[in-house]
Amino acid sequence: MKFQVYIKGSKNKDVIMKLESASLTSAIDDASKIKKLDRTSFTDLFTVKPIIKK
């Protein structure tokens, strides 16, 4: 699955990163490693959602 990452509370929800991962949990783990943050700090600052094709 593909996931998008954006800053929590962002009014325009600009995507700052896209990544491919097997699940939401692994996407959060992968993105937090890229940002060099622990999982809790990462989820406090960023939101990860799946990219849904219409």
C-alpha positions in Angstrom: 0.0 0.0 0.0 1.0 3.6 -0.5 0.9 6.1 2.4 1.2 9.8 2.7 2.6 11.8 5.5 1.7 15.4 6.5 2.1 17.7 9.4 -0.7 17.4 12.0 -2.8 20.5 12.2 -1.7 21.7 8.8 -4.6 23.7 7.2 -3.7 22.8 3.6 -2.6 19.3 4.4 0.5 19.4 2.1 2.0 16.0 1.7 5.6 16.0 2.9 6.4 12.4 2.1 4.9 9.4 0.3 6.0 5.8 1.0 5.2 2.3 0.2 4.7 -0.1 3.1 2.8 -3.3 4.0 0.7 -1.7 6.7 -0.1 1.5 8.5 2.0 0.5 11.5 5.1 -0.3 9.4 4.5 3.0 7.4 4.6 4.9 10.7 7.7 3.1 11.8 9.5 3.7 8.5 8.6 7.4 8.3 9.6 7.9 11.9 13.0 6.4 11.1 13.4 8.7 8.1 12.6 11.7 10.3 14.9 10.3 13.1 12.2 10.5 15.7 10.8 7.9 18.1 7.3 6.6 17.2 5.5 8.7 19.9 7.2 12.0 18.9 6.6 11.3 15.3 2.8 10.6 15.8 2.5 13.8 17.9 3.8 15.8 15.0 2.7 14.0 11.8 -0.3 12.1 10.4 0.1 9.1 8.2 -2.8 8.0 6.0 -3.2 5.5 3.2 -3.5 6.9 -0.4 -6.9 5.7 -1.6 -7.4 5.7 -5.4 -10.8 6.8 -6.6 
